[in-house]
Amino acid sequence: MKEALNQWLGKHLPLRGVLACGVRYPDATVFIPPSLVGFPSENLEYSLRCMADTFQVLKLNQFPNEYVRWIYQNALFYCLKRADGTFLGVFTSREADAVDLEALGAMLSEFPKLQ
């Protein structure tokens, strides 16, 4: 399953406006394809680790915990969790016209349905 998700993510990397993306698996391993814009992979890995903690806290406090979007000064961080505990993290530009929002939405809606 990991290899299929890794290939799926690599296919979506050239999406306009995506700065970096990665998948974190329930066993705490991550897959981060190389960033086309030089986004440091260690920053994304750290963000995914923090997001894993956030998902746990949300669940413990009985908040919805399948989808989170963090807003930063220059970027947006979308995180989407699957039923198996695997989650996707995507950093995009904060400029709406710099991002292919339709393709991003399709990517995010496709992720939980992947087998």
N, C-alpha and C positions, 0 to 999 in steps of 0.2 A: 504494500500500500504506500509506503514512504516514497518509493521510486516513482510511482504514478503521480503522486501529489507534487513531488519535486519537478517532474517534467511539466506538469500542468502549470506550475508557477513560473518556470522558465519561459514558457510560451507567452505568458502575460507580461513579462518584464518590459518589453518595448512600449507599453501603454503610455500614451502622451500624458505627462504630468506626474508620473510615478517617480519618486526620488529613490526609494528603496522598498523592498518587501522581503518577507521571510515567513517560514512556517515553523511553529514550535509544536513538538509532539508530546504526548503524555509522559514519555520517558525522559523528558527535558532535553532531548536532542533538538537541534535546529538545522534548518536548511535555509541558507541565504545566498541567492544567486548574486553574481558580481553586479554592482551598481554601475549604471551607465553614466551617472553624474558624479561619481567619486564619493558617495555617501559612505562613511566608515562602517564596515560590517560590525565592528565591536560596539558601536553605538546602537545599531539595530538589535544586536543580540542582547544588550543590556535592557533595551526597551521591551523586548519580548519577555525577558525574565521578570521585569517589573509588572508587565501585563498579566503574566501567569498568577502572580500574587494578587493582583487586583481582582481577577476573575474569582479567585477563591474567597476573598473578602466579600465580594458582591453576593456570591452564593450563600455564604454563611449568614449574611444579613437578609437573605430572601429577596434580594433585588434582582430584576432581570439581568441575566449575565451571558447573553449570547452575542451581543453587539455593543461595542463601545467606540466612540470617536473622541479623541483628545484634540484640543485646539491649541496649537503653539503659535508663537509670534509669526513664524515664516512657513509653517507646515501644518498639515493635518495628519493624524495617525489613526487609521481605521483598524479595528481589531474585530474579528468575527470568529466565534468558537463553534466547533462542530459538536455533535452529541458524544463523539468518542473522546473529547477532550483536546483534540488537535485544534490549534487556532492559527489564523492568518493575520499578519500585521502588515499594513501598507502605509508608507509615508508618501504623501502627495504634496504638491505645491498648494499653498493656501489661495492662490489666485485662481478663481473658478474658471476663467477663460483659458488658463494654461493647462487644464486637465480635461481629458475626454471623459466627462461625467457619465455619459451613457455606457461606455465600455467599462468604466470602473464599477458602475452599478451592476452590470451583467456579470462581471468577475466576482463581485461579492455575493451575488445571489446564486451563482453556480457552485461556489466553494462548499457549502454544506451538503450539496446533493451528490458530490463526487463519490464514487464507490471505490 
